[in-house]
C-alpha cells in the first residue's frame, strides 16, 4: 500500500545536513608562440549527516523504522595538457594536443537502522527497537589516462580530427585488461566556404 501524502509530509521526517567545498586552480604557460601548457587541479569534498524515521503504522514499515547515516567523500582530479599549433601556409594548418589525467575518489560511510519498535507511542529511538542493522562502507577509486588529439584543417573548409585515450582504473578487477584504448576519427566539410 501507499501512505496518505499528508501522513508523509507530517509524520515521516527526513533531516539532512550537508557541507560541501569545491575548488579549482588552473595554470597556463606559453613557452613559445606555438606551444601552450596547461595544468588544472580540482577538489570536491562533502559530508552528509542524515536522520530518517517511519513511525509505526506506515505502509512500508508497519512496525516502525529509524535510521542514522554519516558519510563523507572527496575527489581530486588533475590534467596536464600541452597544445602545439602550426600554420604551414594559408591553406593548411593544424594542432596537436597531448594530455595526462589523474583522478582519485574516496568515500566513507557509517550508519545504523533500527526497526520493530517496542512501544509505538514512545520516541523513535534505537533503545525502543528490537532489530538493528549497522553498516559501514569505504571506497577508493583511482584512474589515470593519457590522451591526444591531432587536428588538420585544409583550405579553411575541410576539418580532420583523430583522437585517442588510453585509460586505466583501479575498478577494472584482476581478470580484466589493465588499460583500455578509445580511438576516434572525424571529418567535416564546410562546403559553404567553397
Secondary structure by P-SEA (a helix, b strand, c coil): cccccccccccbbbbbbbbbbbbbbbbbbbccccbbbbbbbbbbbbcccbbbbbccccccccccccccccccbbbbbbbbbbbbbbbcccccccccccbbbbbbbbbbbbbcccccccccccccccccccbbbbbbbbbbbbbbbccbbbbbbccccbbbbbbbbbbbccccccccccbbbbbbbbcccccccc
